[in-house]
Amino acid sequence: VNWQRMPAIANPARIEAIQPALLARPDGSLLALGRTRQDRVFATASRDGGRSWDALRLLDLPNPNAAIDAIRLADGRYLMVFNPRIAGRQWWDGRDRLDVALSEDGEHWKSVLTLEDEPGQEFSYPAVVQTWDGRVHVAYTWKRQRIRHVVLDPVRLVPPPAVPDDGAAPAYRNASLSAEARAADLVRRLSLEEKAAQMRDNAPAVPRLGIPAYQWWNEGLHGLARNGYATVFPQATGLAASWNPDLLHQVGATISDEARAGFARIDPANGYPRYAGLTLWSPNINILRDPRWGRGQETYGEDPFLTSRLGVAFVRGLQGDDPQHPRTIATPKHFAAHSGPEPGRDSFDVSPSAHDLEDTYLPAFRAAIAEGGAGSVMCAYNALAGIPACANADLLQRRLRGDWGFSGYVVSDCDAVGNMTQFHHYTQDAAEASARAVLAGNDLNCGSAYLHVADAVRRGLLPQAELDRSLQRLLAARIRLGMYGPAPARPVDAQATRALALDAGRESLVLLKNARGTLPLRAGARIAVLGPTADLLEVL
């Protein structure tokens, strides 16, 4: 409604500047890019909100002969798309390709990719945007009649670091070395952008290193979820009503066998989609303090001791007896003191007394780590004493890794890192939130916040050595699970799993009061199953 005219940009060289693109930088400055009528790319910057600008300057890039567009990527780099002028061709005969250029600072650019269409067919006037998943979309006009669209992966626009080749097999392929040593060798071969991408739950493939695409998110709370047929056991609260750790161990082992069987059916070349991996985000060992929470059925109830015993048994069942070759990796969640309410979960602050924290909320996690050997832990949405759990170094470093000797990896609950900025107002932006999380010990991000990890490194918020340490933990876990083989699967006895599910169902039943001789059931009795999900097979 109300517009303010700003001062003109200084242009002592009288450059005929046209078709500008305007970018905002994290330090608050503005960057303007465009082309001139003499087919050069120009740039200028303002550090006071556009009230004054540097003089226009020409960049050392292939001459553009049509419009350009540019954006600042989530990883902190700048990306520009333009039609280059081709030597020996007229301007109207050179619009059948687009060049993509990258810059670390917006000042110095390098062409990294050429997009070609049908020879001689004009396509120009590009528009570029980056979406929440990190992909870059470029739209352009084609033959002046249609709009075409391509998708780029910015991670692959930069060549990987050069690693000396001594002719020997690379260490990451050497099965006689420890998983940590093999992972360290992988880390040194990855670019900054590739490292950041591997720290997101939807990690992309790195074909040159034999790393398949992998979606870390899978669920196994009371059976494998959302990936075809699987044995369904009673909900966690029903399993807890059995008071039977041996039963929980058998249930966990069955879930891991079925996870392995499904994993073995997938061609690694196609990658592993969500709910198909071997990293199970279970069990939920939060303490049920209030039945109005809304997720109490996922837990083992209100007693810290019972939750500890059942949690240890379930974790051991999921992972098996060989920590160097686990069947799956268990992920006790949500660390810590996450027991509702569900509304406001993304921002609420929990401040239990020191006694209550130690006596109620931490025993099950301590047991799952120290006794169960859980290979992963999920940090919670909530804050603890004013610090978001996924950025809480006292929780994730001093207590988890220091006091309890945890050597696995930490994954955030989905969007918990982004929530530090959006809901907790603990950080200024996603790059700072990512840096705080990694520094605190959060290795893997479910969500989009870690798209900004590389930006955090570039801005000096996160030492790359800390990023490398987190990534090494993640890659070591994948190596232990069989990323480079072997990844054996045991046969699944469907009859035995059904029998186990029936036994678990029987043991989960609780009779509060045998009023009017309800039990034993009379022959021919008809039983009504009531409730909003009584006939929803997906829920049952």
C-alpha positions in Angstrom: 0.0 0.0 0.0 2.7 2.4 1.0 5.9 2.4 -1.1 9.2 4.1 -0.4 11.4 5.2 -3.2 15.0 4.4 -2.5 18.2 6.1 -3.8 19.5 5.1 -7.2 22.4 2.7 -7.4 25.7 4.4 -8.2 26.8 3.7 -11.8 29.8 5.9 -12.6 30.7 3.6 -15.5 27.3 4.2 -17.1 26.7 0.5 -17.4 23.4 -0.1 -19.2 22.0 -2.5 -16.5 18.8 -4.5 -17.1 16.9 -7.4 -15.7 18.2 -7.4 -12.1 17.7 -10.1 -9.5 17.8 -9.1 -5.8 19.1 -11.3 -3.0 19.2 -10.9 0.8 22.3 -12.1 2.6 22.4 -13.4 6.2 24.4 -10.4 7.4 21.5 -8.1 6.4 23.1 -6.8 3.2 21.5 -6.9 -0.2 23.0 -8.2 -3.4 21.8 -7.2 -6.9 22.7 -9.1 -10.0 21.7 -8.6 -13.6 22.9 -8.3 -17.1 23.9 -5.4 -19.2 23.0 -4.5 -22.8 26.6 -5.3 -23.6 25.8 -8.9 -22.4 27.8 -8.9 -19.2 26.8 -9.9 -15.7 26.9 -7.1 -13.2 26.7 -7.0 -9.4 26.4 -4.5 -6.6 25.7 -4.6 -2.9 24.1 -2.6 -0.2 24.9 -2.9 3.5 22.3 -0.4 4.8 19.0 -1.8 3.6 19.2 -0.3 0.2 19.9 3.3 1.2 23.3 3.2 -0.5 24.9 0.9 -3.0 28.4 0.0 -4.2 29.2 1.0 -7.7 28.2 -1.5 -10.4 30.9 -3.9 -11.3 31.2 -6.5 -14.1 31.7 -10.2 -13.2 34.0 -12.7 -15.0 31.3 -15.0 -16.4 30.3 -16.1 -19.9 28.3 -13.3 -21.5 24.6 -13.7 -21.1 22.3 -12.9 -24.0 19.0 -13.1 -22.1 17.5 -12.7 -18.6 19.2 -14.2 -15.5 17.8 -15.3 -12.2 19.6 -16.0 -8.9 18.9 -17.3 -5.4 20.7 -17.9 -2.2 20.7 -21.6 -1.4 19.9 -23.0 2.0 23.6 -24.2 2.3 24.8 -20.6 2.1 26.0 -20.6 -1.6 24.6 -18.5 -4.4 23.2 -19.9 -7.6 22.7 -18.1 -10.9 21.0 -19.3 -14.1 21.4 -17.5 -17.4 21.7 -18.0 -21.2 25.3 -17.6 -22.2 26.3 -16.0 -25.4 28.0 -18.5 -27.7 30.9 -17.5 -29.8 30.2 -17.3 -33.5 26.4 -17.4 -33.1 23.9 -14.6 -33.3 22.1 -13.6 -30.1 18.8 -15.0 -31.3 20.5 -18.3 -32.2 22.1 -18.9 -28.8 19.2 -19.5 -26.4 19.1 -23.3 -26.6 21.2 -23.7 -23.4 21.3 -22.4 -19.9 24.4 -22.1 -17.7 24.4 -22.6 -13.9 27.0 -20.7 -11.9 27.8 -20.9 -8.2 29.4 -18.5 -5.7 30.5 -18.8 -2.1 30.1 -15.1 -1.4 28.0 -13.7 -4.2 31.1 -11.9 -5.5 33.1 -14.6 -7.2 31.3 -17.0 -9.6 32.1 -20.1 -11.4 30.0 -21.9 -14.1 29.4 -25.5 -13.0 26.7 -26.9 -15.3 25.1 -26.4 -18.7 21.5 -27.3 -19.3 20.8 -28.1 -23.0 17.5 -28.5 -24.8 16.7 -29.2 -28.4 19.4 -27.5 -30.6 18.1 -24.4 -32.2 15.0 -24.2 -30.1 14.9 -21.0 -28.1 14.5 -21.3 -24.3 15.2 -18.4 -22.0 14.0 -16.2 -19.2 14.8 -18.6 -16.4 13.2 -18.5 -13.0 14.8 -20.4 -10.1 13.6 -21.4 -6.6 14.7 -23.9 -3.9 12.1 -26.0 -2.2 12.0 -27.3 1.4 13.6 -30.6 0.4 16.7 -28.9 -0.9 16.0 -29.4 -4.6 16.5 -26.5 -7.0 13.7 -26.0 -9.6 14.4 -24.0 -12.8 11.6 -23.0 -15.1 12.1 -21.4 -18.5 10.2 -20.4 -21.6 10.5 -22.8 -24.6 9.8 -21.7 -28.1 8.0 -18.7 -26.5 5.0 -21.0 -26.3 5.5 -23.2 -23.3 7.1 -23.3 -19.9 9.5 -26.1 -19.2 10.9 -27.2 -15.8 14.0 -29.0 -14.6 15.1 -30.1 -11.2 18.7 -29.9 -9.9 20.4 -31.4 -6.9 22.7 -28.6 -5.6 24.8 -31.1 -3.7 26.1 -32.6 -7.0 27.1 -29.2 -8.5 30.5 -29.2 -6.8 33.2 -31.8 -7.5 34.2 -33.9 -4.5 37.5 -33.3 -2.7 40.6 -34.9 -4.3 41.8 -38.0 -2.4 45.2 -39.5 -3.3 44.9 -42.8 -5.0 47.7 -45.3 -4.0 46.2 -48.1 -6.0 45.0 -50.0 -2.9 41.4 -50.8 -2.1 39.9 -47.8 -0.2 39.7 -48.2 3.6 35.9 -47.9 3.6 35.7 -51.1 1.6 38.0 -53.0 4.0 35.9 -55.2 6.1 38.8 -56.0 8.5 38.8 -52.4 9.7 36.5 -51.1 12.4 33.2 -49.4 11.3 34.6 -46.1 12.7 37.8 -46.3 10.6 35.8 -47.1 7.5 33.4 -44.3 8.2 36.3 -41.8 8.7 37.6 -42.7 5.3 34.2 -42.0 3.8 33.9 -38.6 5.5 37.2 -37.4 4.1 36.0 -38.2 0.5 32.8 -36.1 0.8 32.3 -32.5 -0.1 30.8 -30.2 2.5 27.5 -30.3 0.7 27.5 -34.1 0.5 28.3 -34.3 4.2 25.4 -32.1 5.1 23.0 -34.1 2.9 24.0 -37.4 4.6 22.9 -35.9 8.0 19.3 -35.6 6.9 16.8 -38.4 7.3 16.4 -38.7 3.5 20.1 -39.1 2.7 20.8 -39.2 -1.0 23.0 -41.7 -2.8 26.7 -41.0 -3.4 27.2 -43.4 -6.3 31.0 -43.0 -6.7 31.4 -44.2 -3.1 28.8 -46.9 -3.3 26.5 -45.2 -0.7 22.9 -46.0 -1.6 20.1 -43.5 -0.9 18.7 -44.2 2.6 15.6 -43.0 4.4 16.4 -43.3 8.1 12.8 -43.2 9.3 11.2 -46.5 10.1 8.8 -47.5 12.9 8.6 -50.8 14.9 6.7 -49.9 18.0 4.5 -53.0 18.0 5.3 -54.4 14.6 6.7 -52.9 11.4 4.6 -50.0 10.2 3.4 -48.7 6.8 5.4 -51.1 4.6 3.2 -53.9 3.5 2.2 -57.0 5.5 3.8 -57.5 8.9 3.0 -59.1 12.2 1.0 -56.8 14.4 1.4 -57.1 18.1 -0.6 -55.3 20.8 0.1 -51.7 21.3 3.0 -50.9 23.7 0.7 -50.3 26.6 -0.8 -53.7 26.0 2.6 -55.4 25.9 3.4 -53.6 29.1 0.3 -55.2 30.7 2.0 -58.6 30.2 4.7 -57.7 32.8 6.9 -60.0 30.7 10.3 -58.9 29.6 10.9 -62.2 27.8 7.8 -61.6 25.7 9.1 -58.1 24.8 12.4 -59.6 23.7 10.7 -62.1 21.4 8.5 -59.4 20.0 11.5 -57.2 19.3 13.4 -60.1 17.6 10.4 -60.9 15.4 10.1 -57.2 14.3 13.9 -57.1 13.5 13.6 -60.4 11.4 10.7 -59.0 9.4 12.6 -55.7 8.9 15.7 -57.6 7.6 13.5 -59.7 5.3 12.0 -56.6 3.8 15.3 -54.8 3.5 16.9 -57.8 1.7 14.2 -57.6 -1.0 15.2 -54.0 -2.0 17.8 -53.4 -4.7 20.3 -51.0 -3.2 20.7 -49.3 -6.6 17.1 -48.0 -6.2 17.7 -46.7 -2.6 15.8 -47.5 0.6 12.5 -45.5 0.9 10.8 -44.4 4.1 9.7 -47.3 6.3 12.0 -49.8 4.6 15.2 -49.2 6.5 16.8 -50.9 9.5 16.8 -47.9 11.8 13.7 -48.3 13.9 12.5 -45.3 15.8 11.2 -47.4 18.7 10.6 -48.0 21.6 8.8 -45.0 23.2 10.0 -45.1 26.8 8.5 -41.9 28.0 6.7 -42.1 31.3 2.9 -41.7 31.1 2.1 -39.1 33.8 -1.3 -38.0 32.5 -3.8 -40.1 30.5 -4.9 -37.0 28.6 -1.5 -36.8 26.8 -2.8 -38.5 23.7 0.1 -40.8 23.0 0.0 -42.8 26.2 -0.7 -46.0 24.2 2.8 -45.8 22.8 4.4 -46.1 26.2 4.9 -48.8 28.8 3.0 -46.8 31.3 3.6 -44.8 34.5 6.2 -46.9 36.3 9.9 -46.1 35.6 11.1 -49.5 36.8 8.7 -51.5 34.6 9.4 -49.3 31.6 13.2 -49.8 32.1 12.9 -53.6 32.2 10.6 -53.8 29.2 12.6 -51.2 27.3 15.9 -53.1 27.8 14.3 -56.4 26.6 12.7 -54.8 23.5 16.0 -53.0 22.5 18.0 -56.2 22.9 15.4 -58.1 20.8 15.5 -55.5 18.0 19.3 -55.3 17.8 20.4 -58.9 18.5 23.5 -60.0 20.3 26.3 -58.7 18.0 26.8 -54.9 18.5 29.1 -54.8 15.5 26.5 -56.4 13.2 23.1 -55.5 14.7 19.9 -56.9 13.1 18.4 -53.4 13.4 19.2 -50.3 15.4 16.7 -49.4 18.2 16.0 -45.7 18.9 14.5 -45.1 22.4 12.5 -41.9 22.4 11.8 -39.1 23.2 14.8 -37.9 25.2 13.8 -36.5 27.7 10.8 -35.6 29.9 8.5 -35.7 27.0 5.2 -36.8 28.5 2.6 -34.4 27.0 0.6 -32.4 26.5 0.4 -33.1 22.8 -0.9 -29.5 22.0 2.0 -27.2 22.3 4.5 -30.0 22.2 6.7 -28.1 19.8 7.4 -25.3 22.2 6.7 -26.2 25.8 9.4 -26.1 28.5 9.7 -28.8 31.1 11.3 -28.0 34.4 11.2 -31.1 36.7 13.1 -31.1 39.9 16.5 -32.7 39.9 15.0 -35.6 42.0 12.0 -36.1 39.6 14.3 -36.0 36.6 16.5 -38.7 38.0 13.8 -40.8 39.6 11.1 -40.6 37.0 12.2 -39.5 33.5 15.7 -40.8 33.0 15.9 -44.3 34.5 14.4 -46.0 31.4 16.8 -44.2 29.0 19.8 -44.9 31.2 18.9 -48.6 31.3 18.2 -48.7 27.5 21.7 -47.3 26.9 23.8 -48.9 29.7 22.1 -52.3 29.7 20.3 -52.6 26.4 23.1 -51.1 24.3 20.7 -49.0 22.1 22.5 -47.7 19.1 20.5 -44.5 18.7 18.4 -42.1 20.8 15.8 -39.6 19.6 15.8 -36.2 21.2 12.4 -34.6 22.0 10.4 -31.6 20.9 10.3 -30.0 24.3 12.8 -27.8 26.1 14.4 -28.9 29.4 15.0 -26.0 31.8 14.8 -23.5 29.0 17.0 -25.3 26.5 15.5 -27.3 23.6 16.3 -31.0 24.1 18.0 -31.3 20.7 20.3 -28.5 21.5 20.9 -29.4 25.1 24.5 -30.3 25.6 24.0 -31.1 29.2 21.5 -33.8 28.2 23.1 -35.1 25.0 26.8 -34.7 25.8 27.5 -34.7 29.6 24.8 -37.2 30.6 24.2 -39.4 27.6 27.7 -39.7 26.2 29.6 -38.9 29.3 27.8 -40.5 32.3 26.2 -43.3 30.4 28.9 -44.1 27.8 26.7 -43.8 24.8 28.6 -44.2 21.5 25.8 -44.3 19.0 24.0 -41.4 17.1 21.3 -39.0 18.1 18.4 -38.2 15.8 16.0 -35.4 16.2 12.2 -35.8 16.4 10.8 -34.6 13.1 11.2 -30.8 12.8 12.5 -30.5 16.3 15.6 -28.6 15.1 13.5 -26.2 13.0 11.2 -25.7 16.0 14.1 -24.1 17.9 13.6 -21.0 15.7 9.9 -21.2 14.8 8.4 -22.1 18.2 11.0 -22.0 20.9 12.5 -18.7 19.6 15.8 -20.0 20.8 17.8 -19.3 17.6 17.7 -16.7 14.9 17.5 -18.9 11.9 17.8 -22.5 10.7 21.6 -22.3 10.3 22.1 -21.3 13.9 19.6 -24.0 15.0 21.5 -26.6 13.0 24.8 -25.5 14.5 23.5 -25.6 18.1 22.0 -29.0 17.5 25.2 -30.5 16.0 27.4 -28.9 18.7 25.1 -30.4 21.4 25.4 -33.9 19.9 22.4 -34.2 17.6 23.8 -36.1 14.6 20.8 -36.7 12.3 17.9 -34.3 11.5 14.4 -35.5 10.6 13.1 -32.4 8.8 14.6 -29.7 6.6 16.7 -27.7 9.1 20.0 -29.5 8.2 19.7 -28.1 4.7 21.4 -25.2 6.4 24.3 -27.1 8.0 26.7 -26.1 5.3 25.6 -22.5 5.7 26.4 -22.8 9.4 29.9 -23.9 8.6 30.4 -21.1 6.1 29.3 -18.5 8.6 31.6 -19.8 11.3 28.8 -21.1 13.5 29.9 -24.7 13.3 33.4 -26.1 13.0 33.6 -28.6 10.2 35.4 -31.0 12.6 32.2 -31.2 14.7 30.1 -31.9 11.6 32.6 -34.6 10.6 32.3 -36.3 14.0 28.5 -36.5 13.8 28.6 -37.8 10.2 31.2 -40.4 11.1 28.8 -41.8 13.8 26.0 -42.0 11.2 28.1 -43.7 8.5 29.5 -46.2 11.0 26.0 -47.2 11.9 25.1 -47.8 8.3 28.3 -49.8 7.8 27.4 -52.0 10.8 24.0 -52.6 9.4 25.6 -53.9 6.2 25.8 -51.0 3.7 28.8 -52.7 2.1 27.6 -56.2 3.0 26.9 -58.6 4.2 23.3 -57.9 5.2 21.9 -61.4 5.9 18.2 -62.0 6.6 16.8 -64.9 8.6 13.8 -66.8 7.3 10.5 -65.5 8.8 8.2 -68.3 10.1 4.8 -66.8 9.6 3.1 -69.4 11.6 5.4 -68.8 14.6 4.9 -65.1 14.4 1.2 -65.4 14.4 1.4 -67.7 17.4 3.6 -65.1 19.2 1.1 -62.3 18.4 -1.7 -64.4 19.8 0.2 -65.1 23.0 1.1 -61.4 23.3 -2.6 -60.5 22.8 -3.6 -63.0 25.5 -1.0 -61.7 27.9 -2.0 -58.1 27.3 -5.6 -58.6 28.5 -6.3 -57.1 31.9 -9.5 -57.8 33.8 -10.2 -55.0 36.2 -13.3 -56.5 37.7 -15.1 -59.8 36.9 -18.6 -58.3 37.4 -21.6 -60.5 36.9 -19.4 -63.5 36.0 -18.2 -62.1 32.6 -15.4 -64.6 32.5 -15.1 -67.3 31.5 -17.0 -66.4 28.3 -20.1 -68.5 27.7 -20.1 -70.6 24.5 -21.8 -68.7 21.7 -21.4 -65.3 23.3 -21.4 -62.3 21.0 -18.8 -59.6 21.7 -19.0 -56.0 20.6 -15.8 -54.1 19.8 -16.6 -50.4 20.2 -14.8 -47.1 19.4 -14.0 -44.9 16.5 -11.2 -47.2 15.2 -12.9 -50.5 16.0 -13.2 -51.4 12.3 -10.2 -49.6 10.9 -7.7 -52.3 9.9 -5.0 -49.7 9.2 -5.2 -48.6 12.9 -5.6 -52.1 14.3 
